Amino acid sequence: MVWVFNYLSLNCWRDFFTVKKRSEEEVAIEFGVFIEKRRSEEGAIEFRAKMGRTSSSKDDAQALFHSLRSAYASTPINLKIIDLYVGFAVFTALIQVVYMAIVGSFPFNSFLSGVLSCVGTAVLAVCLRIQVNKENKEFKDLPPERAFADFVLCNLVLHLVIMNFLG
Amino acid sequence: MTAPETSITTVPRLYTNKTLRNAFGGVLSFFILLLIGVLAFSIRLFSVIKYESVIHEFDPYFNYRVTQFLTKKGIYEFWNWFDDRTWYPLGRVIGGTVYPGLTLTAGTLWWLLNSLNIPLSVETVCVFTAPIFSAFASWATYLLTKEVKGAGAGLTAAALLAMVPSYISRSVAGSYDNEAVAIFALIFTFYLYIKTLNTGSLFYATLNSIAYFYMVCSWGGYTFIINLIPMHVLLCIVTGRYSSRLYIVYAPLVVLGTLLAALVPVVGFNAVMTSEHFASFLVFIIVHVVAFVYYIKGILSPKMFKVAVTLVVSVGLAVCCAVIAVLIALVASSPTKGWSGRSLSLLDPTYASKYIPIIASVSEHQPPTWPSYFMDINVLAFLVPAGIIACFLPLSDASSFVVLYIATSVYFSGVMVRLMLVLAPAACITSGIALSQAFDVFTRSIKFQLPGLSSNAEVHAGETSSATAEAQNDAVNTGKSEETLKDRSSRKSKKKEREHVEKPSTKAKVEKKRLLALPLEASVISLLLLVLLGAFYVVHCVWAAAEAYSAPSIVLTSHSHDGLHVFDDFREAYAWLRHNTDVDDKVASWWDYGYQTTAMANRTVIVDNNTWNNTHIATVGTAMSSPEKAAWEIFHSLDVKYVLVVFGGLVGYPSDDINKFLWMVRIGGGVFPHIKEPDYLRDGQYRIDSQATPTMLNCLMYKLSYYRFVETDGKGFDRVRQTEIGKKYFKLTHFEEVFTTHHWMVRIYKLKPSKNRIRGKTKKSKSKTSSTSSPKRNGRKKKNPWH
């Protein structure tokens, strides 16, 4: 069964590489690519996507996950810190919602201010990330210190309002 | 640091020329703006000049009373104020049901002026708040239009808004109502929104949220903003104009804006629970989804992205459907689908007339007629389509917002005449853009066809070609080059320079521009016609401000062959009440006069203009529609001592209580079924002449209006209804007349107290029942022993 599968895979792969241009190098490491899909992700994943229709979605998910992970690994560390902060804020908001579902929403203004403060800082952190990201063409004139100062100011206003509304 | 010597001689001259022109343009536009502010302020002063510095209409009196309270007692008392002098047995929580923006603004202004030792009274500050804020509104319009199209359009739009009659009608000196500050807040919020959209700066996003907070404090129309902005964001996403600036402008606004809106006591938790706000949350989620999708697209390769899309779509669609189904079930379970009555009547214009007669009865809530469009926005009505087209060339985020704003405001102004006010700024912005573009084309054509000027153009082209390399980057990247153009003349030359940037050779440019220019005569005549159009607009606006919208409805005038007659009956009546009754006496009247009675006469009223309790109003309406005895009982149960009735039959004042009577019957009949409207109608009409129904001739309103009316001219001819009255000679049994004003416009009656002894019943029966419970006897006494 597996042997048939391998045979089929070899034939499909040959067709695939007659269409694609970068065939010379790839043919040499044919088996290598087939076994280790990490060498050239895109070609292998494409190949697997075309070939394996039976186990496609699971493999797709795995391949997608791997490509996402590798693409994300290349982001600079300051952006990763901001992403961590965003994740933490959203997680806190979720905890509050679960708590409200268990305990009831009696001081509704407290619940609202708590959740909205978490969501608010998450949103503002995402805005900061957008402005600080060096790959973003629109904000290349904006010094990151100015972006951070705006972030702090907006957070200040947000938390002032939260304190007032918390009751 | 030090500039190279070779260019020292050339660069400064260029630098000076351009900066000199810019500086001159800047100073000129500053003075123009100052003049526009003065114009906006002074065109609203007609009522102060023609009558006096008095507060107009009905609603402003309530705001004035609240401001008086605020200045006397301070802000803590104001927030916690429970008013027991209105809605008599119920009272009203002022702190929680009033939009505090206007009163806090005027109170702050008064406090500031008094602390600077300028002793203006509260009334003066209240009267002049509206003109001051209309000057601010025109400056905000300048800023907004400058962000959309440039400074020339900004100045034109500001000049148009300073004079547009629709805005004047709600912001004359003396019209101390919410819209006076709310329109300024509206335009300023939109300006900050566009500014944030153009620059992507989080600082302006914060300012935007704070301006939105000021708008929520000021007016119930803030729901327009919180629905228009999500619509615009959705429009940008759908037309493929998504950018990260869109996320920065929208997401913080929703979070901060919802929090700030929930801070205002009037709105409270409605900010998260009513359907008016759901659109903003929905678009909030959509914007996050779109932002995430763009982010993933950016970090993945195209093939992987396709895979991701197929995966996510199949899984996500199921989850989405489930969530939306739950949400729809939640919303549909409430009878009004979560919308408040007033908002629902905007979306479905027939809703109010079917379910809420009070909303339908207000004249401001009726749809406008076609002539009112021409009266209120005059020339702008046909400049607006030209402006919409100008917004499309080129289409930017800001100009798409303007197009959306004008489209929605035209729809809403068609539903309710009061909302013509929201149409006014949109019309001014688009017309300003149109006029400015037209002027630009014509003056440019003229400039290039006059021989002296065109050679100048070539020289300028040669000089500035070296500096264009720098300018090119700026012009291409942002629209900020337009921001440096302060004046139309400098804009002409700068536009010419920018065109030179695009095409390197000067000769080709000049030739090409000759092709684009219109013939000289045509442009001169067109310029003159445009100026004439502006002149017509100005003349109409000044006429409307002076004649149509400056009437303080508390004082009426009429011109006759004898000269000017002044009818000051309302204030006469309120002054009489103030001086001749006890402080705790309750006065009953139709709800129109409630605010004025509490503010000027300082007496407790039963119902007032807030109309929050339909049943209470229906009680008063029933009393006015019932015969004397039943009405006496109703009023006695409410502790009423005086009844106030407005009657216009002697002088021909058409807005009197007999004309409003049909609403009393309808509203009363809506709650108390024994009042049936057909009882008062003869052939489907309300009549008060000899053909009137007996129910009509016996009801309290008829009797109180026409008591002794026949003594005025012997025949009882009602000038408003243009007939003689039906029942001319009658006596009042349960009421006595205590005051009628000079022109019989306001008539005040006192409830006759119940008699001590019951005539006709024997004492024996009374003593027999004396051993029975006393409440029963008291009940009989209260039951009005007449007849």
Boltz contact constraints between the chains, C-beta under 6 A:
constraints:
  - contact:
      token1: [A, 46]
      token2: [B, 303]
      max_distance: 6.0
  - contact:
      token1: [A, 60]
      token2: [B, 307]
      max_distance: 6.0
  - contact:
      token1: [A, 64]
      token2: [B, 307]
      max_distance: 6.0
  - contact:
      token1: [A, 64]
      token2: [B, 308]
      max_distance: 6.0
  - contact:
      token1: [A, 67]
      token2: [B, 304]
      max_distance: 6.0
  - contact:
      token1: [A, 71]
      token2: [B, 299]
      max_distance: 6.0
  - contact:
      token1: [A, 71]
      token2: [B, 300]
      max_distance: 6.0
  - contact:
      token1: [A, 116]
      token2: [B, 255]
      max_distance: 6.0
  - contact:
      token1: [A, 116]
      token2: [B, 259]
      max_distance: 6.0
  - contact:
      token1: [A, 119]
      token2: [B, 255]
      max_distance: 6.0
  - contact:
      token1: [A, 120]
      token2: [B, 255]
      max_distance: 6.0
  - contact:
      token1: [A, 123]
      token2: [B, 251]
      max_distance: 6.0
  - contact:
      token1: [A, 123]
      token2: [B, 252]
      max_distance: 6.0
  - contact:
      token1: [A, 123]
      token2: [B, 255]
      max_distance: 6.0
  - contact:
      token1: [A, 127]
      token2: [B, 202]
      max_distance: 6.0
  - contact:
      token1: [A, 127]
      token2: [B, 248]
      max_distance: 6.0
  - contact:
      token1: [A, 130]
      token2: [B, 244]
      max_distance: 6.0
  - contact:
      token1: [A, 150]
      token2: [B, 202]
      max_distance: 6.0
  - contact:
      token1: [A, 150]
      token2: [B, 203]
      max_distance: 6.0
  - contact:
      token1: [A, 154]
      token2: [B, 202]
      max_distance: 6.0
  - contact:
      token1: [A, 154]
      token2: [B, 206]
      max_distance: 6.0
  - contact:
      token1: [A, 157]
      token2: [B, 206]
      max_distance: 6.0
  - contact:
      token1: [A, 158]
      token2: [B, 256]
      max_distance: 6.0
  - contact:
      token1: [A, 161]
      token2: [B, 259]
      max_distance: 6.0
  - contact:
      token1: [A, 161]
      token2: [B, 260]
      max_distance: 6.0
  - contact:
      token1: [A, 165]
      token2: [B, 263]
      max_distance: 6.0
